[in-house]
Amino acid sequence: MSALYFLLLATASASPVPDIQDEVQLLRERQENNNVSSLLPYSLPSDGPDVVRATDITTKQLTFTYGPPVGVGPYYPAGVLGTTYATTDGAIDNSELAAQVVIMRGDDSKARLDSAKYNGLKTLDDYTKLYDDEWQPSSQPTGQYDGILTNYTQDLLFSMERLSFNPYAVRRLNPSSDSMPFDVDDAIVTKITGQTLESLFTSGRLFYVDHTVQGRLPKRPPPQYAPACDALFYICPTSGDFLPLAIRSGVADLVYTPEDTPDDWLLAKIMFNVNDFFMAQFDHFSRNHFVAEIVYEAAVRTLSDDHPVLAVLKRLLYGAFGIRPLALVILIRPDGDIDQYFGNSGTAAAQFANETYFNGSAGALRSNYFLTNLEKRGLINSPVGPALKSFPFYEDGMPIYNAIKDFTTTFISSYYSSDAAITADKELQAWVKEANGPAGVIDFPPTNTRSDLACLLAEIARLVSFSHHAVNLNQLITVAATLPFHPTALYKPIPDAKNVTDVASYLPPLDKALGFIGVAANFARPLLANTNRSLINMFDDPIMLNRMNSATRAANEKFKSAMTARSEVVRNRKFDADGLSQGMPFVWQALDPGVAAWSLTI
């Protein structure tokens, strides 16, 4: 373990939970540098020369520079001011982590004292006992989501996980532009679906997830193993349900289907989940953290600190620069948490995150806008095939996105009287030029209208909030990393033949199981729930709002009201008469705005 990690643990075990809000307030005050202009209203640049603003920007460009990446990703802040930003953010993130480590260590100690009840994890049911009166109400006040520990053998649960807490991997196959990824025996397909594979394909009912790239990534040595799965899903012609059809393990050309033995099919789904969890976590580095960070770096260097747009970005990117150093120290480094618990190595995670960022699949900004990305993958408004019967990520994300967009639209319209004012804003256009030039932002959008700018800010807000928290934060310990269905590695070689009879023997031993639950608990942020750090309060910064105009302050109140109402809907979600919630056999509450945070501090 690194010195920093030990320091965090020592602080957590020896000190009370730090008062994060007070510490952060002091850090913010230092970062303001007692600038007199910080007392004045935010304003757009004037048409003529403004020596004060020009000097401010020039000073920032000299002292906030693009340094090399910290392990992975795009440029990282350097220079005197850049280092100040990074140090401030690091203190924020370390404080939040230290507070959570206090909680985790207490829960971990209790869980280990209760080890007798786990029965040596000999059966799948034994793994569910790892959560029986453990880790709650402290690390995870809600406990595991209803159904996730009892209904995990259901195919509908497995498939709907692709449309809820990891929605970025699945895409619909378009018969006019795609080919069949792999063959499945037509007699088996017809028995399962009532149609041939070709019929499902040509009717736009077939979906694909490809994790085969993980097969070429650096692996951990035995006893940890990672497959390289890909899988086909389909919309059932009779029920309309989204269901799994086949999983290919990447070993011996084995293709599993629901027609295999229950143990073989369950193991196939678990193998897929090993790959899917890896993809979700290290794709999110690229998709959320890297994209938002580099856009913000370009903004800091080109917008005056008196510019209202930079003020909103500062709020949204609170603590953002502290994550990459923390991830490098705790997760990615040799013998870090990835090496300890995953089948792929920390080196593999860094390589995967870099590749998905720089090839644009996760790192492109405009082409991965919320609705654009979902449409591109055929998940909404598809030109082929029927619509998805239920799409929880979209259903829960859209009300948040609409509320964010309402705020940014009002905010931008209140400062810019016309589209011409957008193009006339020399600082704003310098940001666009900087992003497309020295910063190297991938696919930064044209920003010539009020709508362009409102959309851009809404997308940054989305990246740091609900798009991030669908795959991270509290939902790791509540659903995405729960055992026995979601291990991060197998502990026996990937089988090269079917007829497995002991699925539990492929799962982590007790020490590894408890260790990774502790890692998942460290990502939870129960202390932020129902505070100013919850998503309800995304724009509710008194320091910022005091310098904003009245329309922006009113827009914040409207946003808070909408998110408070939305929180009530999500937190009170239950199973319906059919034993389903949002069409799933588990209750998903990750995007409760009263619980989820609004920032990238984890």
N, C-alpha and C positions, 0 to 999 in steps of 0.2 A: 504494500500500500504506500501511496505517496505521503509526503509530509503534510500536504494540504488536507488530504482525506483524514489523516489521523488528527489533525488540528480540529477539523469540523466535528469529528466524533468526540474528542476530548472536551470541546466547548459544550457540546450537547449534553454530555454526561455530568459535567461539573457545574453547569450554570442553569438558571431558570430560562424559560422561553424568552428570547430577546424581544424588546418592544420594537418591532420592525417599523411601525409607523413613525415613531420618534426619530429613529436612526436615519430613516430615509429622508425625513424632513430636513435634518441637519445636512445631509449630503446634497440635497437639492439647493439649499441655501448657499452652500459653498460653490456649487456649479453656477449659480447665478452671478457669482463674483461681485456682489453688491453693485451691480449695474443700475444706475439711476433710471435708465429706460425701462427697467423691469417693473416700474410703478406706473408706466403710461399705457394707454390702450394699444392693443395690437393694430398695425396699420399696413397697408400695401405701400410699395415704393412709389414715390412721386415721379412725375414725368421728367422733371429736371434733375440736376445733380443733387446728391445727398451725401455729403462728406462723411457724416457719422455712420450711416448704414454701409457705405462703401468701405470705410475703414474696418468696420466690424467684420464684413465678409472677407476682406483681404487678410485680416489677422487670422480668421478661422482657417482659410486655405493654407496659410503658412504653418499653422500649429495643429491642424486636424488633417492628417495625411493618410494615404492608403498604404497600410503596411501589409506584410505577408500574412497569409491565412494562419490561424491558430490551429494547426493540425489539418483542418479540412475547410472547404468552402471558399467563398470569395475573399476579397481584401478585408483586413481587420484594421480598426482604427489605430493610428500611430501618431507620433508627434506629441508635443506637450499637452495640447487640448484633447487630442484623441485618446491619449493615455488616461487623462482625467475622466473622460466619459467611461472608458472601459473599467477603470478602477471603481468608479461610483457604482456602475452596474454590477460589477463583481461583488461589491459589498452588499448590495440589495439581495442578489441571488444566494450568496453564502448565508446571509441572515435567515432567509426563508428556509433554506435547506437545514440549517442548524436547528431551527425551531421544530422542523418535522422529524429530524433524527432523534430528538428527545422523545417524541411520541413513539417512533418506530422501535427504539431500543427497549422501551418498556413493554411494548406488545411482543417483541421478539423474545424477550426473556420469559414472558408468561407462556408463549407458544412452545418454547423448548422445554419448560418445566412440565408441560402437559403431553410430552411425547408418547407416553405409554398408551394413550387413547388412539394413537394413529396406527397401532398394530403393525409397526414396521413397514407400512405402506405396501402390504402384500396384494391388495385388491384395489380396483378402481374406486370402490366406495370408501376405502380408507383415505384416499386423497381428499375427498370432500370434507373429512373430519378436520383437516388442516384449518378450516374456516369456522368450525363449530365452536361458537363463543370465543373466537380468537380474532384479533386485529380490529375489533369494534368494541365500543363506539369511538375509540380514540383515533386510530389511523384511518378508519373508514366508518363514519357514523351511520351510513345507510346500510352497511353490510354488503354482501354480494347481491347483485340484482336478482330479483325473484326469477326462478326458473333456470338460471345459468348453471347451478350445481345439480339440478334434478332432471333437466330435460336435454342434457348435452348429447345424448345419443340420437336425438331426433334430427332427421335430415333438414327439416325446415329451419331449425336453429342454426345449423352449420351454414346453410346458404344465406340466411338473412344477416349473419354476421358480416357478410361482404357488402351489405347495403346499409350498415349502421356504423360499427366502430372501426372498420377499415374500408372506406368507400372508394379508395383511390386506385385499386388494383384491377377491378373487374371492368370489362367492356363488352358491348354487344358485337357479335360478328356480323358484318355487313356482306351479304352474298355478292354484291356488285364490286367489292374491293378487297375482300379477305378470302383466304383459303382455309380449308379445314386443318387445324393444328395437328391433330392426330386421329387415328381411326379407332372406332369402337365397334365391336361386332354388332351388325344390324339386327340380328335376332334378339340380342340382349337389349338394345336400344328400344326396339319395338315393344318388347315385353314391359319395359319400364315406363315408356312414354305414350305408347300407342301409335307412334310415328317412326319413320326411318330417320337416321341421322341427317340424310340429305334433305328430307322434308322439313325438319326442324331448322336446318341451316337456311334453306331458301325462303322460309317463311319469317325469318328474322327473330326466331325464338331462342337462338343459341348464344351463349355468353362464354367468355374465356378469361382465365387468369393465368398469367405466365410468370412463374418464379424460376424458370430453368436457368436464368443468368446466375443464380446463386451456386450452381454447380461448378463454376470456374473460380469462385472466390476462395481465399485462404481458409482452411478448416482448422478447427481445434483438434489436437490429438485425442485418441481414445482416452476415456470412455464416452466422450461427447461426439455426437454425429448429427449431421444436417443433410436432409434430402435435397432434391432440386425438382420440386413438383410443378406441374401445370394441371389445370382442371377445366372441365366443361360444365356449365350450368344451363338450365333451360327454363322457359316459362311453360308450365304444364298446359297442354291444350284443353284439358277438362276443368281443372280447378283454378287455373290462372296463377297458381303459386310459383314462386321462384325457387327452384330445387337443384340439387347437385345431380349430375349425370355420370361423370367419370373423373377419376384422378389418376394421373400418371406419376409414378414416384421418382423417375429418373434413374432407376436401377433395373437392369435386366428387361427393359421394355415392358415392365408390369403396368397394366392398366386395371384399376379397381373400379367397380360399380356397385350400386346397391344390391345387385344380384349375388355378390360374393357373400361369404360367411359373415355374420355380424362382427366377429373379431377382426377379420381382414379389412372390412369396410370401415370400422371404427378406427383402426390403426392408420388407414389411408387418410382419413380426415384429420387425425392428429398430426401425421407427417406434413400434410398441407399447412396446418396451423403453425408448425415450426417455421416454415418459410414465410407465411403470411405475417406473422408477428415481426420477424426480422425486417421484412420489407416495410411494414407500417412505421416502425420506429426510425429507421435510418433514411427512408424516403421523407419523413416529416422534417428531419434536419434540413434537407434541401428545399422542400416545398414551402415550409413556413419560416424557419429561422434564417436561412441564407438569403432568401429573396427579400424578406422584410428588412434585414440588416443592411444590405448593400444599397437599397433604395433610400434608406434613412441616412446612410453615410453621405450619399450624394447631396441630399437635402441640407444636411448640416453645413456642408461646404459652400452652398450657393444661396441659401435663404438667410436673411437677417434674423437675428433672434427676436426681432419685433414683428416678424411676419406671422400672421395667424395660422397659415398652413403648417409652418414648422412647429408652432405650439401644439397643434393637434398631433403631429407626428411624434413629438417628444412624449406626449401622453401615451400614445399607442405603443411606442417602443421602449417603454419603461423597463429598465433592467435587461434589455435584450442583449447587450454586448457581454454580459457576464456568463452566458450559457456555453459558448464554445470552449473557453478555458476550463470550465467545470466539467464539461463532457469529456474533454481530452484527459483530464486528471482522473476522473472517476470511472468513466465508461470505456474509452478507446485505448488507453495506454496498455502496454504488455502486462498481463495478469490483472487487468482491471475487471470490472463487472461483466463485460462482454466475454472476455476470455474465460471467466469463471463459470458462466452460466449458459452460453450459447454454443451451438454447433459450429457456426462460423465465427471467425476470430474478430478481435477489435480492429485489426488491420483490414479485414474484409468489410467491416462496417464503414470505416473511413473511405475505402475504395468505392463502395456502393453509393455512399452519400455524395462523393465527388462526381461520380459518373452520372448519377441521375440529376445532379445540378447542372453540370456543364454541358450535358447533351440536350438539355432543355426539357426533358420529359417531366421533371419536377421543377426545374429552375427557371423556366420561361414564365414571365409575369402575365402578359396580356392573354396569351393563348391558354393560360390556366385560370383565367377569371372564373368565378364560381359557376355560373350558368353555362359559360362557354365550354368549360371542361366537361361538365356533365352531358352536354349535348354532343360534344366530340366523341365521347365514349358510348353514345347511344342509350344513356340512362334516362334522359328526358327528351321529349320532342323528337323521338327517333323517326326517320323517314321510312324505316322498315320495322315490321313486327308490332305486336301489341305493346301497350304501355305496361310498365311494372305495376303490379297490383298494389304494392306497398313499397315505399322507399324512405325508411325512417330518417336517414341522414339529411335528405332533402326536405322532408316534412318538418324536422326540427330546426334545420339550418335556415330555411327560407324566412320564417318570421323574424329571426334575429337579423338576417341580411337585410330584409325590408326596413326594419327599424334603423339599422345603421345607415342605410341609403337615404332614408328620410332625413336623418340628422345631417349627413354630409351635403345633401342637396340644399337644405335650408342654410347651412353654414356657408357654403360657397356662394349661393345667391345673395346672401346678406352682405357679403364683402365685394362681390363683382356684379356690377349692374348690367353687364352684357357679356357676350362672348368676346367682343372686341377687347374688353378689359382683361381677359385672360391672356390674349396674345400680346397685349401692351405691358404686361407685368414682366419686367426684365429679369427680376430675380427668379420668378417661376420658370421662365423660358431658359434661364441659365441652368436651372435644376434639370430640365428635360435634356439639355445638351450635355450636361455633366453625366447624367445617368446613361445616355447613349454613347458617351465618349470615355473619359478616363475611368469612370466607375465600372464600366463593362456590364451594366445590368442587361440581362437577357430579355429581349422582347419588351422593352419599356414602351408604353403606349404613346401615341401622339396626344398632346394635351393642348387643344386649341379652343375648346368650348367649356362652358361651365359644367355641362354634363360629363365631359371627359374627366375633368378634375374631381368631380363628386364621385364618379365611378372608381377612379384610382384610389382615392382615400378610403372608400368603402371596402375595396379589395384588400388594402393593407390592414384595415380593421378586422376583416374576416380572417386573414392569415394569422393574426396574433391572437384571435379569440376562438370562435367555434370550430373553424377548420382544424386548428391545432388541437383543441381539447376533445374533439371526437376520437383522436387516436392516442392521447396522452393524458396527463394529469390524473385525476381521481379514478378514471375508468380503467386504469391498468389493474388495480387491486380489486375492483368491483366486477370486472368482466373479462377484459382482453388477456390478462395473464393468469386467469384462474385455472387451477388444476382440477381434474386430470386432463382436461380437453385442450389446454393451451400451453404446453411446455415450450421452452425455448431451445431445447435440444432433445434428441433421443439418447438413451444410454445403453443401447445395443446397436450393432451395425444395421443399416437399412436392409430389410429382408430382400433376398433375391428370388424368393418363391413365396407362394401363398400358403394358406392353412396355418397361420399363426393362432395360437391358442391361449396366450398369456400376454395381453396388451399391457398390463401393469408393469411387466418386467422391462418394458422399453422406456419407462418414465423415470424422472429423477429420484435418486435416493433421498432420505429424509433431510440430511444436512443441506443438500443442494436445493431441495424444495423449499425449506424454510428460508434459506439464504436468499433465493430469488423473490419470495414473497416480501421479504424485507426490502429488497431493491424496489419492488413495485410500490411498497408503502412509502418509500422516500419520495416518490413522485406525486403522492397525494398531497393535497393542500387543504385539509379540513379547517385550518385556522383562518383561511381566507373567505370561507363561506359566510354569507350574510354580513359582509363588511364592505368598506369602500373599494376593496380589491375584487369584488365579485363583478361579473359581467354587467349586471344592472347599472353599475356605476362607471362604465367605461369612459364616459366623457365628464364625469362629475368631479372635476379637479377645481377646488375653490380658487387656488392661485391662478390657474389658467382662465377660468370663467370670469374672474374679477376684471381681467383685461380684455375680455371678449365683448361683443356688442349684445344688446338685449335679445335679438333674434336667436343667437346661438345659445344663450342661457335658456331661453324658452324651449329650444329644440332639445336641449339636454333633459329638461323636465319631461318632455313628451317621450323621449327615449326611455327614461327610467320607468315611467308609467307603463309603457308597452312591455318592457322586460319583466317588471314585477308581475304583471298579469300572466305573461308567458311562464314564469317560474311556477306559478300556482298550477298551471296545466301540467307541466312536466313532473313536478314533485308529487302530485296526486294521482299519477298514472297507475292503473291497475290492470289485471287481466280481465278480458271480457268474458261473456258466457261460453265462448269457444276455447277458453284457456289461452288466448292470444293477446298481445299488446302490440299495436302497430303491425299486425300481421305476423308477429314473432312469438315463439314460445318462451320468451324472456322479456322482462320489463327493462327498457333502456332509458336511463335518466341522465346520461353524461352531459347533455346540453341544457341543463337547468341553469338559467342565468343567475339565479341566486347562489349557486354553488360553484359553477365554473368561474375561473378567473378571466380577466380581460387582457392578460399580457403574456409575453414569452419568457417569463422568469423561471420556467422549468423546461 
